[in-house]
Amino acid sequence: MPAHSRSCESKAKKGGSSGQQLQIHHYYNATPKDEKKSVKTGKNSITSCGVEFVVQDGRAFNLLQSSGFFRLAKQTFDIGRRISSSTNIDIEGLLPTPTTVTKSMQING
């Protein structure tokens, strides 16, 4: 380890480097404009699906603002983050059936 430290010190002196590690922004520079566009596109998609959900299933519009729906959406996003984007997700297999929900309520309730 001491030899490594001396090597780094000599390279820093020769190269004029500050010895600081470069940040990710040195290699990749995402602009706030790109991020805002992605967020807006995502929000528009979610809004459209939310409207279809409440209309097709005859639900109240404020369902999309309930704490239970927030937890469901958060869990869905977390699972999506863990699963590779190249994997085709079987959403019907992922969501619980009414029987599973009933049994879970009986066990936890």
N, C-alpha and C positions, 0 to 999 in steps of 0.2 A: 504494500500500500504506500509506503513512503516513496518508493521509486515512481509510482504512478503520479503522486502529488508533485514531485519534482519535475516530471515530464510535462504535466499540465502547466506548471508555472513557467517553464522555459518556453513552451509554445505560446502562452499568453503574451510573454514579453516580446517574442519574435514577431508574432502576427498582429500585435496591437489590439488583440481581443480584450474585451472587458472581463472575460471569464464568466459572463452571464449566459444562461441558456436562452436560446431563442424561443419566443412565444409562438403559439399556433398561428397568430395573426400575421407573422412574418411569412408563412408559407401559404396561407389561405386567407383571403380578405373578403368575407361576406359583407355586403353592404346592408345597412338597415332597410333600404328600399326593397331588396330581395326578400328579407325576412318578413317585412310588412305584407308584401304581395302573397307570400306563402300562407301567412296567417289568415289573410282576407279570403283567399281561395278555399282554405280549409273550413273557415267559419261559414262561408256561403254553402258549401256542400253539406255541412252539418245542419244548417238551417233548413235547407231543402228536404233533407231526409227527416228532420224533426216534424216539418209540416205534413209530409206524407204519413208519418207514423201516427200523429194525432187524428188526422182526417180518416185514414183507412181503418183505424181501430176504434174510432169514435171516442177518443180520450179527451180530457180537458187540456187546453193549451198550457196551463200552468204546471202540468205534469213534468214538463221539461225543465222546470225550475225547482223541483222537489229535491230534498236531500237524498232520498233513496235513488232517484235517477242519477244524481251527481256521483254517488258511490258506484253505481253500475257503470256509468260512462268512464270513470277513472280507472276502475278495474279492467275494463275493456281496453283502454289505451295502454295500461301497464302490460297486459298480456301481449298486445300487438307489438310493443317495444321489445319484448323478450323473444318473440317468434320472428324468425328470419323473414325479410320482405319477399324472398323468393318462394316461400312456402304458401301454398294455397290453403287458406284457413276454412275449415268446414264449420261455418257459424252455427248451423243447426245442431251439429254434434257438440258444440261448445256450450250452447245455452241449455239450462235445465228444463226438463219437462214439467208440466203441472204436477205430476205425481211426485217428482223429486222435490219440488218446492214444498208440497204438502207434508211430506215425510220430514223434511228439514225443519219445518215450523213445529211439528209435533215433538221432535227431538230437542230442539233449542227453546221451545216455547214453554 
